[in-house]
Amino acid sequence: MATLSQWIAGARPRTLPAAVAPVVVGTAAAAPLERADLGLGLLALLVSLGLQVGVNYANDYSDGIRGTDADRVGPIRLVGQHKAQPENVKLMAFAFFGAAALVGLALVAISEAWIMVPLGALAVLAAWKYTGGDNPYGYRGLGELYVFVFFGLMATLGTLYTQAKEITSLGVYGAVGIGAIASAILVANNLRDIPTDRESGKLTLAVRLGDRGTRVLYVALVVVAVVMVVAISTQQVFALISLLSLAVIAKPLRALLSGATGRDLVPVLASTGLFEIVYAVLLAAGIALSLAV
């Protein structure tokens, strides 16, 4: 039976910045419209965190029962390493999906953003289908697209819409930047796992692109995030301070470009998650500062 610390590790806390960052940026994007609402932002954060932890447990369950987690480098695998019963991990995944759905319904009822009901249902379905079901799209190289759409565009713009009832170009730029970094987290993870994924038949985008192509993709995603900050700065000039977040990944990026593999890529994964949250917080601070002067 898994211990509490193992269940916490199985939730993959290092991925949680991918749930926090879009809510921070979405709320900041509502500020120029004078409609930022911290209460609604908190509800959106709970939804995002619930979906993130749910998809982490769902991934653990689905990969574990397929045998693709039997020999991995990195965080604990509850099913693959026989720390917990598969059905219990599956139950935990759906418990978090259910909690996210309940909070999401409260958010929609308060904000009256009813379009988010079907979009939220689609997000839960997509979270399960990532590695679950008969034909998971995460095994066909579409995982990064899922992360970009749901933890970038939808999470950021959904947060903005529930508060402001509209989508702005600033919000879109922020959503693309956040989505790019969230995708980079998965790229770093899948780069580390290329050998075991290829052996188990899990055709992630990293397996399809190969080692060199995956490293190029990671850098390209970071560049996209930088370009989005520059685009936002044309409206809110102090948003440029978000570029200071690049200091967080400077050393890990050098390691990635120098050809680091296996466990040496774990710091790259952790630093990319930290990069995302620092990027989001500094971007929000820059927008606030621009509005104050």
N, C-alpha and C positions, 0 to 999 in steps of 0.2 A: 504494500500500500504506500502510495506517495505521501511524503511529509508535506507540511504546509509550505516550507521553503522550496520544495520541488514543484509544487503547484504554482507558486509565484514565479519561479524560474521558467516554468512551462508557458506562462502567459507572455514571456519574452518582453520584459519591461523596457529593453533598449529600443523597441519599436514604437513605444508610446509617443515620442515626439511627433511621429507621423499623424497622430490623432489630435494632438494639442495645437500644432502649428497652423493648420487650416482655420481653426476656430479663432485664433488670435488675429490672423490676417483678415478673415471675413468680417470680424467685428471692427477692426481698424478701418476697413474699406467703407463701413457704414458711417464712420465719423464725419467725413466731409459733407454728408447729407444731413448731419445733425440727428441721426437716428440710431446711433450705437446704443445698444441695450445690454448691459452686463448680465442681467438676469436671464435673458434669452440666450446670451452667449454661454452662460454656465450650463443651461439645459443642452445646448448644442454640443458642448464639450463632453457631457455625460454620454450622449448618444454616440459621439465619435469614439470615445474610449471603449464603450461597450462593444461596438463593431470591431474595433482593432483587436481587443482581447478575444472576442468570439472567433474571429478569423484565424488568430494564432492557434487557438485550441483545435479549431476545425482542421487546420493544416496539419497539426500534430497527429490528430486522429487519422485523417485520410492517408497521409504519407506513411504512418505507422502500420496500418493494416495492409498497405501495398508492399511493405518491406523496403521502401526507399529511404527510411531513416535508420536502418540497422547499423550503418557505419558512417557517422557524420562528425565533422569538426564544428565546434561551436556550442550554443546553448543546449540544455538538456532536452531530450525528446522523451516525453512521458510514455508514449506507446512504443516507439521504436526501441527504447532502452528498457522496456518492461518495468517501468516505475509505477504505472497505473493501468487499470483495466480499460481497454478501448472504449467500452460503452460509457464508462464514467467520464472520460475525456470528451466524448461526443455530447454527453448530457451537459457538461460544463460549457461547451461551445454554444449550445442552444439556450442555455440559461442566460448567457451574456447577450446573445442575439435578442432574446425575449425582453431582457431589461432595457436594451437599447430601443426596442420597438415601443415599449410602454412610455419611456421618457420622450421619445420622438413624437408620440401621439399627444402628449401633454404640450410639447413645444408647438406643434401644429395648431392645437386648439387655442392656445394663448395668442399666438401670432396670426392665426387665421390664414396661414400660408398652406392651403389645402393641397396644392400641387405637390407638396413634399411627401404626401402619403404614398402615392404610387412609386415615387422616386426612392423613398426609404425602403419600401418592400423590394424594389429591384436591387437595392444595395445589399440587403440581407441575402437574397437569392444568389447574387453574384459572389458574395463572400463564401457561401457554401460551395458553389460550383467551381471555385478557384482550384481546389484540389479534390473536391468531393464529387460523388456521382460517377456515372459510367464513362464520361468523356470530359474530364476536367481540363479547362482551358489553360491552367497553369502548367500543364504537361505538354502544351502545344506552343509555348513561347509567348503567351499573351498575358503573363502575370504583370509585367511592367505597365501594359496598357490599362489593366484593371486598377492598379494602384494610382496611375495618373488620373484616371477618370473619377474614381470614387474617393480617394484620399487627397486628391488635388482639386479638380474642378467642382465635383459635387459637394464635398465637405466645405470648401471655402465659399463658393457661391451660394450654397444652401444656407450657410450661416448669415451671409450678407442679405439674402432674400428674406429670411424670417424676420430680420430686423428692419430693413429698409423698404421691402416690397418692390425692389427693382434690382437690376443687374447693371453695373457700371463698368466702364473700360478699366478703371483702377482695380476693381474687383477681379476682372478677367486676367489682368497682368499678374496680380498677386496669386491667383489660383494656378496659373501656368507655372509660375516660379516654384510654388510649394509642391505642385504635382511633379515637377522635374526632380526636385530633391528627394521626394518620397520614392520616386522610381529609382533614383540612384542608390537608395538604401537597399532595395531589392536586387539591383544590379551587383552591388558589392557582395551581398549574401550569395547570389547565384554564381558569381565568379569564383568564390571560395569553394563552392560545391560542384564545380564542373566535373571533376573526375568521378565522384560518386554518383552524380545525376546521370552522367553519360552511361555509366556501368549499369544503372538500374533502369535505364530507358526513359528517364524523365527529361523530355526535350525542352528545357527552359530556353529562353532567348539567349542566355549565355552559352549554352551547349551549341545552339545553332550558329551563333556568331563566332565562337571560338574564343580562346584566351585574349588574343590581341584585339579583336573586334569589340569584346566586352569592355576592355579597358578604355578604348576610344569612346564607346557609348557613355561610360561613366563621366568622362571629361566633358563630353558634349552636353550632358544633362546639367552639369555645374555651370557651363557657359550659358545655357538657356536661362537658368536662375539669375545669373548676373545681368543678362540682357533685360530681363523683366524688371529688375530694380532700376535700371537706367530709364526704361519706359515709364515707370511710375514717377520717377524724379522729374519728368517733364510736367507733371501736375503737382507733385508734392516734393519740392527740391531736396528737403532734408532726408528723404527716403534713402538717399545715397549712403547714409551711415550704415545701412544694412550690409554694405560690402565689407565692413569690418569683420563680418562673420566668416569670411574666407580664411582668416587666421586659424580658425578651428580645424580646418582640414588641410592646411598647408603641408604639415609633416606627413600625415597619412596619405595625402595625394602623391607625395614624392615616393612613398613606399609602393603605392599601387603602380606608378609609372616605372618604377625600377624593377618590377616583375615579382613582387611579393606574392606568395601562394599560401594555401592552407591556413594554419593558425596565425600566420603573419598578417593575414587580411582581416582578422577579427577586430583590431583597432580601427581599421578603415571603416568597418561597418558601424562601430560604436560612435566614431567621430562624425560620420555622416548624419546619424540621428541627432547628435548634439548640434551640428551645423544647421540642421533644419529649424530647430527651436530657436537658436540664437538669431538666425536669419529672420524668422517671423517676429520675434520680440523687437529686434532693432528696426525692422520695417514698420511695425506698429508705432514705435517710439518716434521714428522719423516723420511719419504721417501726422502724429499728434503735435510734434514740434513745428512742422510746417503750418499747421492750422493755428498755432498759438502766436506766431510772429506776424 
